[in-house]
Amino acid sequence: MNLADAYLGALKMMESTGPRPLRQAAAFIAESPAMVEEAELRTHLAAADPNDELRRALSLRLATFDHQSEDAAWTENTAPNTRERREVVLRMLDVEEATAALLGDLIPIANLEEPIVIADEWTPWYTEDIKRSRDFYWQHYSESLQAAPHLDPKAITALDKATDSVVERLANPTAADAYQAKGLVVGYVQSGKTANFTGVIAKAIDAGYRLIIVLSGTTDLLRTQTQRRLDMELVGQENILRGVKPDDDAALDATDYVRDDPDWDRFVRHGVRPSDGGGSDLYRLTKKSFDYKSLELGISALDFPKRERHLPFFHPANLFAGDTRLAVVKKNSTVLKKLVADLNKITTRLEEVPTLIIDDESDQASVNTSKPKPLTAEEKKKRSAINRHIAELLKMLPRAQYVGYTATPFANVFIDPNDAEDIFPKNFLIALPPGPGYMGARDFHDLNLDIPLDERTEDNSAEKAHVRIVNKDENEQVSDLQQALDTFVLTGAVKLYRESLDLGAFRHHTMLYHVAMQKEAHREQRARIKEMWDRSGYRSASCFERLRDLYDRDILPVTRRPDGGAAPSTFDEIVPFIGDAVNRIGQTGHPVLVVNSDKIEGEELDFATTPHIWRVLVGGNKLARGFTVEGLTVSYYLRRSRQADTMMQMGRWFGYRAGYRDLVRLYTTQALYDEFEDICQDEEFFRDELRQYAPLGADGLPQITPSQIPPLVAQHHPKIKPTAANKMYNARVEQRRTPMKEPSSGYPLISDKTLLEQNTKAFLPLLSSAVDHPQVFELDGRPINVLSTQVTNEDLVSILSQLQWAKEDSFRPDLNFLRQAKPDMIADWHVILPQLKGQDAQVTIDGFGPLSIHRRRVINGKLQAKSQPDDRSLVQPIANHPGSTRGGMLLYPMVPKDAAVQDELSAGDVVMAFTLFLPQASGATDGKLITWTTKDSSLPGYALVSV
């Protein structure tokens, strides 16, 4: 027993008790107070690196205490993740002042974002007592995550809370009445959805679910990856070995992973057979290399024997003594048909078996796409084959819970909620926040960045740091591909340099080349890249001048960002590592590995069993969804799609890049980059809308339910729909009282001069009044010049009613609310036109001025008409003043960034963009921001959206 062991034991005790005097608990464990002096603890922590076991355990426990909901008795009603909460925690830990200061420096307060939950009413059953009394699989899964290097302990706390929000909305597995919950969990692309559903499965098994079916995508590659991940982190060695003796060589040879997986020693060890340690033994119905097969004579493997035969299987006496069956199956009609057939053969009554169905990438293959309207009896026969089998499972297993996981939920929220056999998430939709360290849209796109283009650098611009634009001319793309390949070599060399400093191990290092989906094209691309590799001169000094220039102007500046990593200050210092990187990339004789259904040269991609994969990966759909590309550093992406969900799933460059995020590069065309930015805005808009309506109303009831979500889906790009038309399915927003409204995606195209002229002329009375009322605000010591005026709500509604929109519903619900608002809610509006300096500040529009025009980027004919953060900070205090009936409005005459502007503009040349801030008095007394109507009143619950 040493100091670290004693304090680790003390922290372990607090998992169930909450914070307790830390040194006192450690002294009890050590049986020697002198061994656990706080001064020695401080010395240990100050010298420890972030991956030290005790420091990680302290980080996890403090993050858990920081994030605990305030209804726990010990919290003294302090809000989570606040300084007040941390003060309570430190007081209860009874640590010395110096220790408290050190903990504050080493482990700052966790700023964990909560999942967004949209749910119907539900009956709570998953209490703290249940969680603490039955946590066998969750505890071991959590401990395996704690042991993972580079995983932020705060991420484990966030995962614990997020998985609770899913499990508590499932049916109680021991309840007498059968009930099916159907939900959808929305994550970001490559953001840890598998970790979430692994945690959900662990807690569900602990709670009593005894049949777990995981639908894991449509390819063997993805199914095998999911099977191994669950076997490694959840199932564990004891359940895989199932009693095989250590000296039984023949049996070990036939057992998954033992002989051929280099990470076998990292598979979870439960220490005992789970049933001997208070858990349920897990029986795997699928194996590493074998999808579900008909059990035939072995059908008993799928049966659920009862300890108390006179009681139903879901009775606690049977349930908690029973084994759990796990099947990880591909979304394939033939495979699912076998599973359905075998379930029909078992002797246990299926209506007694608590079942959890996890549908990974649930918007792919699962959704019924046969016809976007209610199905007649005849049409049901034409239901998508895979969807039909999932529906059969739900029908034959009345205690089955369905939880879909996806990063692109649009297809799921357009399913018919009235079809009881379909998979519409009728009970809940949970949007997960990204975990610490995630590289997402904001790491590649300068969304709402208030820095002029000519002032953006690698230090302040995500695009400058990580994105390299490829020439749209195919003849000019050769040099772009050469640069991407050079970047792949150099970043590999930097990783090896970091390894030499013990800053992490980089087992895999990959580059993704995704240009086409056709297999014939993949062969050509493989040959093309190999030819370029051979003439790049990497095995001689002839390439050094080219690589030196790239290193100095591209790699090195980004490593110097605040989130950058170690890198030599000169190219000469990286040269020794370039040769090793080249050798690793070319170690098989070919730097390219094609990933499709053809096994070119007999090669397959297997990150699990291959010690090192340093290759360029060429592929299409197999690399476009669900599958995790390990070590992905350089992406060369030129493939287009007309569905936002399809394009987003192709964004394999999103994800966790521990130890090398500064080395990540995306090569793509400007058009594709802009389209991705629009899609990312759609995603953020959807989440922002959900976030606004997630809080319960004053009556304690949900503001919206999952069936009312479809109208919240936006489309920023005029040609890219949220999902395929055959997946888009009768709710319509009638009134919307959003505290801030910026209808930027609804303005007419800049080419539609007639509509733009009508809109501009509607605003001319405001321009006429504002030019006579200049005003100066002060912001952070800087003068901000504006033009301003005031207008009654009645007059503003009259102006806004004249506006024309690209989509009818872009502003209609907001206008409906403004029309019915009484004077004691909205009396008038303070209108502000931010003014600029220079030539663009002295323009007249149809004779009104002078005033400033604002330039914005144009994407596919639409002006990206967004307000600026500084400008918003001028208006928000007016609207947010307690009891205020005065709203705020920002008004911007906008033109394209490259428009040639004269002193006089006509009304048709300008987009009149605005942002509204509702006054505080307009807040709904019932807490609800949105009201609904139906397009077809005969189908009030049917989610239909025009496409």
N, C-alpha and C positions, 0 to 999 in steps of 0.2 A: 504494500500500500504506500503510495506517495501522494504528494500534494494534489497533483492533477486528478488522480483516481478518486480522492476524497471529495473534491469539488464536483467532479462529474457525477458521483453518486448523489450528492446533495441536490444538484440540478435535476437529476432523474426523479427524485422524490417529489419535486415541485410540479411535475407534470399533472398530478391529480389534485394537489393542494392549493396551487397558486403560490405567490411569493411568500417566503418564510425567511427568518434570519439565516443568512448564507453561511457565515463562518460557524455558527452554532450547529447547523446541519452537517457541514463538512467535518467538524470535530466529532460528531456522533458517529459518522461513517468511519473515520480514521481511528476512533477510540484514543485520540491523542491531540488535545488542543494545541500543543506546541508545534505540531506538524503542519498546521493550517493557518499560520499567522498571515494576516492580510498583507503585510509588507512583502512577504514571499510571493503571495498571489499577484501583487502588482508587478513585481520583478519578472515573474513568469509571463504575464500578459504583455508587458512592454517589450519583451524580447521575442515574443512569438510572432510568426507570420500569420496571415489571415486564414491559412488552412490548418493551423494548430487545432487539435481535437478539442481542447478545453475552450479556446477562444471561439470556435465555431458553436460549441454547445451553449456558451453564454450568449452568443449572438442570437441563436435560435430561441432560447428561453426569454430573453429580453424582448425580441420581436413579437413573440407570442403574448407576453404580458402587455406590451404596448398596444397590441391589436385586439385584445379581449373586449367583447361588448360590455357596455357599462352596466348591464343588468347582473353581472357577477358581483357578489356581495363585497369582495375585497377591493373593488375598484373605486369605492366611495363616489360613484356616479360621475367620475371624470371621463371625458370623451376620449375615444381611442386615438393613439398616435399624436398626443399632445404633450407639451412640457409638463402640464399638471399631472397627467397619467404617469409619466416617468418619475416625477417626484414622489408619487405614492408608492411606486414599485421600489425605488431606492430606499425609501423609509422602511418599507416592510422587509426588505432584504437586510436592513440594519447594517449597512456597510459604512466604513469610515469615509470622511469627506474626501480624502485623497483617492480612495477607490472609486467613489462616485464620479469624481472629475475624470479619472482615467477611462471609466466605462463610457462616459459621455463623449470622449474623444475617439475611442476605438470603435464604439458601437452607437452611432447617432440614432436618434429616434427614427423608427421605420415609417416611411411615408408610403404606406401600402394602399393602392387603389382598390376599392371594393368592386366585386362583380355587379353588373347591372342586371336586375331581376325583374322580368315582366311575367306575372303569374296570375292565374285564377285563384279563387279562394281555396284554401287547403287546411287540413287538420293536422296540427303539429303532433309528432310522435317521437321524433329522433332527438331525445333529450340528452343532456350532459351525462346523466346517470347511465343511459344506454351506451353512449360513446365510451365512457370510462370502463364500464363493466365488460364490454365485449370489443376489444380492439386488437386482437391477435395479428391479423394481417396488416391493418393500418400501422400498427406499431413497428412491425418489421420493415414495411415499405418505407416508412418515415426514417427509420434508422439507416436504411441503405442509401437514402438520399443525403443524409447527414454525412455519410462517409465519402460521398462523391466529391472529388476535388473541384474547385472553381465554381461550385454551385452556391450561390448566395443563400445563407441561412434564412434570410427574410423571404426568399422564394418558397421555402418549405412552409412557413407560417401562412403565406398567401394561399398556397395549395390546400392546406388544411381547411381554411375558411371557405374557399371556393368549392371544394368537394362536399363540405357540409351543406352548402346551399343547393346542391343537386340531390343528395341522398335524402334530405329532410322533405323533399317534395315528391318522393316516391311513396307508394303505399306501404303501410306497416305490414311486414311479411307475416306477422302472427295474428293479424286481424281476422275475425270470422267471416266478414263480408269481402268477397273478391272485388278488387278495384284495379283498373289499369290507368296509370299515369303515362302521358306522352309528352316529352319535352325535347328541347333543342339547346345545345350548348355551343355558343359561337366563340371561337378563338380567332386569333390572327394567324396568317399563314406561317407555318413552322414555329409556332409560339409555345408549344408544350401541351397540345390537346391530349396526346397520348399519356403524358404524366397525369393529367387530370382524370381521364377515364380509368387509368390504372388505380388511382386513389379512390375513385368512386366504387370500382369493383371491390377493392379491399374492404372498404367500409360496408358495402352491401353484403358481402359474405359474412363479415362479423355480425351484421344485424340479422342475418337469417336467410338471405337469398341463396338458393341451392342449385339453380341452373343458370349459368352465365353463357350467353351466346354473343360473341363479338363478330360483327360483320366488318371485314377489314379490307375494303377496297376491291378492285376488280382484277388485280394482277397477283401472280404467285409471289413476285418480288415484295409487294407490300404485305401480303398475308404472312410470309415467312418472317419479315422484319418485325411485324406486330407480335407473332407467336413467340419469337425469341425474347423480345422486350418484356412480355408478360411472364414468360418462364423465368427470366433472369431476375426481375425486380419484385415479382409477386408470388409465383408458384413456389420457387425455391428448390434447393437440392433435395430435401427430404421427400417432397411430393414427386419429383422426377425419378429419383432412385427407387422409391417405394420398396424399401427393405433389401435392395440388392447388396450383397456382402462385398466388402472392399477387395476380397481375394477371388471373387467370382469373375474371372477375366472375360469369359464368354458373355455373361450377362451385361457386364460393363461395356463391352464392344457394341452391344445391341441397344444401349441406352443413349438417348439424345445427349449431345454436347460433351459428355465425359471425356471422350477420346479426341474429338476434333475441334473443340472450341477453345481458343487460347484464353478466353475469359472465364472458363468454368469456375475457377477459384473466386471470381467476383460475383457469382450467382448467390442470391440470398440464402443464408443458412438460418433456419428457425431454431436450431439447437436441439429440438425434440420433434417427434412426430406431432404434427399440429393438433390432432385429437387428444394427445396426452398433455398438451399445454394449454387447453381451453379453447382451441380453434377447431375448425372443420377441415378434414383431409380433402385435398383437391385432386380430383381425378381428371386427367387430360384426355379429352375425346379426339383431339387433333395433336399432331406432333410437328417437329421442326420442318420436316420435308413432306408431310402428308396432310393434305386437306381432309375434310370429313369424308369418311367412306361408310357405306352401309355396314352395320354391325353384324347383321345376320345372326349366327349362332352366339355371338357375343353380346346380344342385345341387353343382357342383364347389366352390362356396364353403364347403361343409360337409365336403369331403374333406380328407384328411391325407396329402399326398404324402411319399414317403420319399426322403432323399438316398442312402441305401444300401439298394437295393431287395431285396437278399438277406437283410437283417436285419429283425427285427420293428420296428414303429414305436416300441415302448417302449424299444428299445436307445438308449443315450445318443447314439450317432452320428446317429440320426434325431431323437430327442426334442428335443435341445437346438438342433437346426437348424430345427425345425418352428414354424409359426405356431400361435397359440392362437385358438380360436373362443369367443366369448362371446355367450350368449343370455339376455336378461332377459325372462322370459315370465310372463304372468298365469296364475294357477291356474284355468284354464278348460278344460273337456274338449275343446272344438273346437281350441283352440290347441295343447294338448299332443298331440292326435291327429296334427296336421300335423307336429310335430317328430318324433314316433315314426316316422311314415311316411317322412320324408326320411332319417332315420338308416338305415333299412332299404335305402335306394337307393344309398348311397355305396360306393365300391370298396374303401376301407380296411377291413380286418377290425376290426370293433368291439371284439373281445376284446383288441385291441392298444392301444386308446386310453385312456390315463389320464384319468379324468373326475372332476370334482367337481360334485356337485349341492348347491346351497345352497337350503334351503327356509325362506324367511322367513315368520314367523307359522305355524310348522309344525303347530300344533294346530288351525289353521283350514283346512278343505277337504281337507287331505292325509290326515287320519286316516280309516281305513275305519270307517264307522258303520253298516254295513248289518246287522250282527248281532253281539252281544257274546259269541260263542263260536266255536270252531274251525269253519272253513268246509269243507263238503263240496264235491265237484267241481261240483255243480249250483249251490251257493250262491256259488261264486267268480264266477259270472256276474253276481251282484247286487252285487259289490264296489262301493263308492262310485266313481263314474266317474273323478274326479280321482286318487284313490288307485290305481285300476287302471292309469292311464297312468303314474304314477310307478313302480309295480311293473314295468310293461313296460320302462321305461327301465333299471331296475336289472337286469332279467333279460337284456336285450340288450347291456348294457355291464358285463361282469364285473369290469372295473377301476374301476367307478364307486364313489365314496365319497359317502355321504349324510350331510349335516350339517344338522339342523334348528335353527332359531333361534326362540325364543319367550320371552315373559315369563310365560306361564301354561302350565307343562309338564304339567299333570295329565292331559290327554287322551293325550299321547304315552307316558307311562309306564304307561298301561293298555292299550296295544296288545299283541297276541299276539306274544311274542318267538319262538315256534316257527314262525311264518310267514316263511320265508326271503324272500318277495317283499314283505313289508310293511316298514314303516319304524320298527319298534321300535328305540330306541337301544341295541342289544345290546352295543356295544363301550365306549361312554363317555357320561357325562353330566357336563357342566362348568357349574357355577354361577358366573357372573361377579359380582364385587363392583361396587357403583356407583362411578363415577369421581368425582374431586374436583369439588365444586360441584353435585352432583346433589341435586334436591329430591325426596325420596321420602316414604314413609309417616311417618317420624319427624319430617318437617317439617310435617305436617298433623295428626298424632295424638300425644297425650301418652301414649305406650306406657310403662307401668310408671313414670310420673312420681311421685316420692315427695314431692309438695307438695299440701297440702290444697286443695280446690277454691276456697275463699274467699280463698286467698292467691295464686292464679294470676293473672298479668298478661301483657301483651304481651311483657315481657322474659323470662319464664321458662316460657311455655306456647306450644307450637306451635299449638294450637287457637285460643288467644286472638289470636295474631298473624295467622293466615292463614284461619281458617274463620268463616263467618257463617251462622248457622242460619236457614233459611227456614221460615216458618209453614206448618204442614201444612194449614191452612184455605185453600183456593184463593182465597177472597174477600180474605184478608189478604195474599196473595202479591204484590199490585200494588205495595205499598210496598217489598217486598223487591227486586222487579225494578227499581224506580226507583233504589234504593240501589246495586244492582249496576251499572246504567247510569251513575250518577253516579261510581261508583268507576272505571269504565272511562275516563271523561273525565279525572278527576283524575290517575289513574296515567299516562295519556298525557301530560298536562301536566308531570308530574314527570320523565318520560323526556326531554321536550324541554328542560327545565331542565338536566338532566344533560348533554345534548348541547351546550348552550351553554357548559358548563364543560369541554368536550373529555373527558368521562368515558365516551365510547362513542357509537356510532351505533345508533339503534333503527329499522331499516328497516321492520319490521312490528310492528304493535300490534293484538292481537286479543282478542275476548271470545267465549267459547263458550257457546251456549245449547242445551242438550241435554235435551229434555223428552220427546220421542216419536220413534218411528222411522217413523211413517207420513208419506208425502209430502204428503198432504192437510193434515195438522196443521202441516207446515212452512210452507205458504203462509199459514195463519191466524196463525202465530206471527210471521212476517215483517211482516205488516200490523200486528199488535198492537204490536210493538217500534217500528215506524216511527211509529205514532200517539203512543206514549209519548215518543219522541224529539222529535217536533214540538211537543209541549206542555210540554217540560221547560225551555224558556226559556234554552237554552244560548247563544243568540246575543244575549242581553241581560243586564243586571245583575239581572234578576228572580230568577235562580237562585242568586245569590251567597250569600244567607243559608243556604240549604240546603247548598250545597257547602262553605261555610266550616265549618259544624258537622261535616260528615263529615270534612273534612281535619283538623281539630283533634283529633277524638276517635278517628279510625281510621287515616288515612294517616300523619300525623306521628309518633305514638307508635311505630309499627312501624319507621319509618326510623331511629329512635334505638337500635334493638337493635344488638348488636355486629356483626351481619352486615348492618346497614342501609347505605343509600347516602345520597348528598347530597340534601337537600331544604330548601327555604326554611323558616325558623323561623316565618314568619307566612303566613297565607293571602294577604294583599295582594301578597306577592312572587311568588306562583304565578299570580296573575290574568293577567298578560300572556301566559302560555303556554297558558291555557285556550282562548282564541280560536283559536290555531293548531291545537290538538288537535281542537277541534270541526270546524274546516275540513277537516282531514285525514280525519276519520271520515265526514264528509258530502260528500266531494269528488265522488262519483259521483252525488249526488242522492238516494242511499238508503244509510242506515248499515248495512243488513243484507244479507248475502250468504248465500243458501241453498245448501247443499252436499249434493246428492243426485243421482239419475240424471236428474232434470228440470233443464234449463238455464233457470231462471227469468230472464226479461229477457235471455237470451242470455249470461249471465255464467258463467264458470268460475273455480275457485280455482286460481291458479298463482303460488305464492310465488317461483318461480325467475325468471320473466320479467316480473312486475309490479314496478315500482320500489318502490311502497309499498302495503301492504295494511293499512289501519287500519279494520277493520270488525267488526261483530258477526256471527259465523258461526252459522247455524242448521242443524242437521243431525241425522242418526241414525247408521246403521251406517258410512257413509263416513268419519265422524269418530271412530268408536269403536275402531278397531284399526289399528295399524301406521303410519298416516299422521301425519306430524309437523306440528302446527299451530304455525307460526312466530310468535314474539312473544306467545304465549298468556299473558295476565295475569289475566283475570277469567273464572271458569267458573261458569255457572249450571246446575246439574245436578239433575234430578228424576226420571230414568228408572231403573226397577228391573229386576232380572234375578234368576233363581233359580239361576244357575250362577256360582260364584266366578270362574272364568276369564273369563267374559263381562264381569262387572262390573269386574274389575281392568283389562281392556283398555280400558274406557271412561274410565279415569282419565287423561285427557289432561293434567291439571294436573301430573302428575309429569313431571320432566324437568330440563333444564339452563336456568337463567334468569340467565345472566351479566349482571350490572349492574342487575338489577331483581328479585331474589328477594324483597326486602322488600315489593315492591308486589303480589305474587301473592295473590289471594283466591279462595276456593272458597265458593260459595253453594249450600247443599243442606239437606235436611230432617234432623232429628235421627235419624230412623230409618235413612235412607240413610247418614248419617255413621257411625252405630254399625255398620251392616252392613259398610261399607268397613273399619272398624277390625278387625272379626272376620276379614275376608278377608286383611288385612295380617298379622294374627297367624298365620293359616294359612300364609302365605308364609314368614314368619320361622321358624315352627316347622319347616317343611319344610327350610329351609336349615340350621337348627341341627342337625337330625337328620343331614343329609348331612355337615355339618362334623365331627360326632362320629365318623362311620364312615369318613371319607375316608382317614385314615392307614393305611398298610399294617400288617398284623399282624407279630408277631415273626418269623414264617416268611417274611416278604417278600411274602406274597400279599394280595390285597385282602380287607378285612373283608366287604364286600358288593359285588355286581355290579349293573349296571343292572336286571337282571330281578328283583332283590329290593327295588327301591325302592318299589313301590306301597304296601306297608303303612306307609310313613313319612308318607304324606299324611294330614293332620289336617283336621278340620272343626270350627271353633269356633262357627259359626252353625248352629243346629239346622235351619234351612230352606234354607240355601244349600249345595249340594253342590259339591265341587271342580270337577266338570265335568259335562257332560250325561250322563245315564244310558246313552245308546247309545254313549258313548266309554269307559265304565268297564268294564274287563275284570277262578298259584295259589300265590302265596307268602304265608305268614303268619309273623309274628314269634313265635317260641316262647319265647325268653328274651331279656331285655334288661337289661344291667347299666349303665344310664346313671349317670354320677357324680352328677348332680343330677336328680331326678325330681319334676316338679310337674304332676300330672294334671288341670290346671285345666279342660280342655275336656270331661272325662268325668263330672263330677258330675251327679246327677239335677236335673231342673227344680225350681225352688222351689215349684212347685204340687204336686209329688209328695210329699205329707207322709208317706206310708207308708214310702217308701224313705229319706227324710231321717231319719225317726224311727229306723229300723233302723240306719242308719249312726251316728247320734249315740249311741245306746245301746251300740254296739260300743266307742266310745271312752270311755265313762263310767269304767271302771277307771283310765284314765290321768288323767282330770280329778280323780278322787277323790284320787289320790296327789299330783298336781302342786299342788293348792291348799294342801297342807301344807308345801310347799317353795318359798317365795319366794326369789328370788335377784336380785342387782344386778350387772349388767355395766357396764363403762365403755367408751364408744365416742367417740373424739375429744373426750375430756374431759367427756362428758355421761353421766349415770347412765341406764341402761336397765333398767327393772324387768321381770322375767319370773317366771313360775311354771315349775318344772322337775321332772322325775322321770327315773328310768332304768328300762328294761325290757329283758328278754332278747330276742334275735332271735326265739326260738321263740314267746314270748308276743306279740310285735308281729305276727308272721305270722298268729297265731290271730285277732288283732283285724282285720287287713287282709283276711283271708279272708272275713269276714262282710259286707264292704261291697258295696253294690249300685251299679251304674254305668249311666249313660245309654247307653253302648255297651259291649258285652261285652269287647272287646279293649282298652279304655282303659288298664287296669292289669294285665291278666292276665299278659303276658310279664314284667313287673317282679316280680310276686308269685311266678311260677315260679322266677325266679332266687333270690329271698329264701328260698324254701322249701328249695332244695337247697344253700344256702350253709353251709359247715361253720363250727364255732366259731372256727377259726383264720383265717377270712375275716371273719365278722361275729359277734361275741360278744354285743354288746348295743347299745342306742341311748340317747343322751341326748336327751330330749324337752323342748322349750322352747315355752312359750306366751307370746308377747310381751304385755305389759300396757300399758294406756292410762291416761290421767288423765280425770277427769270422770265423768259419769253412766254412760257405757258401760263403766266399769271395775268396777262393783258389781252384777253380774248373776249369777243362779244358773240353772243348766240342769238340770231335773229334780231340783232340790234340791242340786246340787253347785255350790259357789262359796264366796265371790264370786270372779268372774273377769271378764276383759274380753271383750266381743264386738267384732268388727271389721266395718265397713260397706263394702260394695262395690256398684258399679253393676250393674244387671240389664239384660241385653239379650235380648229375645225369650224371657223366662222363665228364662234361665240367669245365675247369679251369676258375675261376672268375678273368680274366686277366685284371685288372684295374691298371692304373698308380697312383702315389701318388701325392697329392697336392704340397708338397715341391719340388718334381722333376719337376713338370710342371712349377713352378715358375723360374726354372733355364733356361728353353728353351723358354718360351714365349717372354721375352725381345728381343731375337735374331730375332724372326719372326716379332714382332710388331714394330721394329724400323722403323721410317718413311722412306718410299721408299725402304725398304729392299726387295731384291730378294733372300735372303737366308732363307730357311725354317728351322724349328727345328724338330728333331725326337728323341723321347725317345725309347730306345730299351731294353727290359727285357728278358733274358732267364729265363723261369719260370718252376717250378715243383710243384706237389701237396704238400700241407702243411706237410703231414706226410710221404713224400717219404724218403726212406733211400738213402742218396746221398754219393757216394764215390768221391774220388779226380778226377776221370775220368768219364764223362758221354758220352753216345752215342747220336747221333743226334735225334734218335727217342724217347728219354726220355724227350725232352724239348719242351715246347711251346714258340715260339719266338713271344712275344707280343710287340706291338709298338703303339705309339701315334704320330700323325703328326700335326704340327702347320704350316699352310700356311703362307708364307711371305706376308707382307702388299701389295707389288706390284702386287700380284696375285688377289687382290680384283676385283670383276666384276665392270666394268664402268657403267653398267646398274643397279647395285645394286642387281642383281639376283644371288642366290647361287645355283640354281638347274634348270636343263632342263629336258624335258620329251620326251618320245616316247610312242608308243602304241604297245601292244603285238599283237593285231589284228587291222590292219590299217583300216579295214572296219567299226570299231566301235570306233572312236577316243574319244568319251566321256564316254565310258562304263567302269565302275570300276571293272576290273577283276583281281583277285589275285590268283596265284597258291596255292593250299593247299595240 
